[in-house]
Amino acid sequence: MQMPKVNPYVALAIGVASVSFSAILVKLATAPSGVIAFYRLLFTVLLMLPVFMVKYRHELKFIEKKDWLYSIAAGVFLAFHFILWFESLNYTSVASSTVLVTLQPLFAFAGAYLFFKERFSMKAILSGIIAIAGSLVISWGDLRISGMALWEIFFRLSHVRW
């Protein structure tokens, strides 16, 4: 087996550090959530674009219209994901917000079941139940602080001018 050019553990450490500090840095920022999400996605594109243009530019001609539409829809949903996650940091702790946003695989399970009729092993189902239980334990402290925080989020979002 050929050794990779970049040590995968270095890339893993950078990824873990980035994810670990992102919510903290967002909480310290004073800009609105939409602005923070925009810049996060912009800088990601600017960092990845040179690599894409050097290695994968020739693959652009093989992308069909349907794939472009799916990519645009995925980008819109990613933007909403970041905006809503960053906005949640105004209402809850960094720990609770991060735990809730990392429950994303459970939504992928639900989508795979509902849309693709996939079946899951008992281990996968048990893992999902444990993840939900863990997020409830961590989030319980915020619920005790303000049980109305969730309703306040919905109220504020309903009055946002889109």
ZIUR-V285105 format. One record per residue. N is the residue number from 1. RES is the residue in one letter. OMEGA is omega in degrees with one decimal (* if undefined). Layout:
n-><N | N>
res-><RES | RES>
omega-><OMEGA | OMEGA>
//
This chain:
n-><1 | 2 | 3 | 4 | 5 | 6 | 7 | 8 | 9 | 10 | 11 | 12 | 13 | 14 | 15 | 16 | 17 | 18 | 19 | 20 | 21 | 22 | 23 | 24 | 25 | 26 | 27 | 28 | 29 | 30 | 31 | 32 | 33 | 34 | 35 | 36 | 37 | 38 | 39 | 40 | 41 | 42 | 43 | 44 | 45 | 46 | 47 | 48 | 49 | 50 | 51 | 52 | 53 | 54 | 55 | 56 | 57 | 58 | 59 | 60 | 61 | 62 | 63 | 64 | 65 | 66 | 67 | 68 | 69 | 70 | 71 | 72 | 73 | 74 | 75 | 76 | 77 | 78 | 79 | 80 | 81 | 82 | 83 | 84 | 85 | 86 | 87 | 88 | 89 | 90 | 91 | 92 | 93 | 94 | 95 | 96 | 97 | 98 | 99 | 100 | 101 | 102 | 103 | 104 | 105 | 106 | 107 | 108 | 109 | 110 | 111 | 112 | 113 | 114 | 115 | 116 | 117 | 118 | 119 | 120 | 121 | 122 | 123 | 124 | 125 | 126 | 127 | 128 | 129 | 130 | 131 | 132 | 133 | 134 | 135 | 136 | 137 | 138 | 139 | 140 | 141 | 142 | 143 | 144 | 145 | 146 | 147 | 148 | 149 | 150 | 151 | 152 | 153 | 154 | 155 | 156 | 157 | 158 | 159 | 160 | 161 | 162>
res-><M | Q | M | P | K | V | N | P | Y | V | A | L | A | I | G | V | A | S | V | S | F | S | A | I | L | V | K | L | A | T | A | P | S | G | V | I | A | F | Y | R | L | L | F | T | V | L | L | M | L | P | V | F | M | V | K | Y | R | H | E | L | K | F | I | E | K | K | D | W | L | Y | S | I | A | A | G | V | F | L | A | F | H | F | I | L | W | F | E | S | L | N | Y | T | S | V | A | S | S | T | V | L | V | T | L | Q | P | L | F | A | F | A | G | A | Y | L | F | F | K | E | R | F | S | M | K | A | I | L | S | G | I | I | A | I | A | G | S | L | V | I | S | W | G | D | L | R | I | S | G | M | A | L | W | E | I | F | F | R | L | S | H | V | R | W>
omega-><-178.2 | 179.2 | 178.0 | 179.9 | 179.6 | 178.2 | -177.2 | 178.8 | 175.8 | 178.1 | 178.2 | 179.5 | 178.0 | 178.9 | 179.9 | 179.1 | 179.7 | 179.2 | -177.2 | -176.3 | -172.9 | -178.4 | 179.3 | 179.6 | 177.4 | -179.8 | 179.3 | -177.7 | -180.0 | -179.4 | 176.3 | -176.1 | 180.0 | 179.3 | 179.2 | 179.2 | 179.1 | -177.8 | 177.6 | 179.6 | 178.9 | -179.0 | 176.0 | 178.9 | -179.1 | 177.5 | -175.7 | -175.5 | 179.3 | 179.0 | 179.5 | -176.5 | 179.6 | -171.6 | -167.4 | -177.1 | -178.1 | -179.9 | 179.8 | -177.0 | 179.7 | -178.9 | -179.7 | -178.8 | 179.8 | 179.5 | 175.8 | 179.9 | 177.1 | 179.7 | 178.5 | 178.3 | 178.2 | 177.8 | 177.7 | 179.2 | 176.4 | 178.0 | 178.0 | 177.1 | -178.5 | -179.7 | -177.8 | 177.7 | -178.9 | 177.4 | 179.7 | 179.5 | 175.4 | -173.0 | -175.8 | -179.5 | 176.9 | -178.8 | -178.9 | -179.8 | -179.7 | 178.3 | -178.4 | -178.8 | 178.7 | 171.9 | -178.6 | 178.6 | 177.6 | 175.8 | 175.4 | 174.6 | -177.8 | 178.4 | 178.9 | 178.8 | -175.8 | -173.5 | -175.1 | 177.6 | 178.6 | 176.6 | -177.9 | 178.7 | 178.4 | 177.3 | 179.9 | 179.4 | 178.3 | 177.5 | 177.8 | 179.0 | 178.3 | 178.9 | 178.7 | 179.0 | 178.4 | 179.3 | 176.6 | 179.2 | -178.7 | -177.4 | -176.5 | -179.8 | 178.3 | 179.1 | 178.3 | -179.0 | -179.2 | 178.0 | -178.7 | -175.8 | -179.6 | 179.4 | 178.5 | 177.3 | -179.7 | 179.6 | -179.1 | 179.8 | 179.9 | -179.6 | 178.0 | 174.5 | -178.9 | *>
//
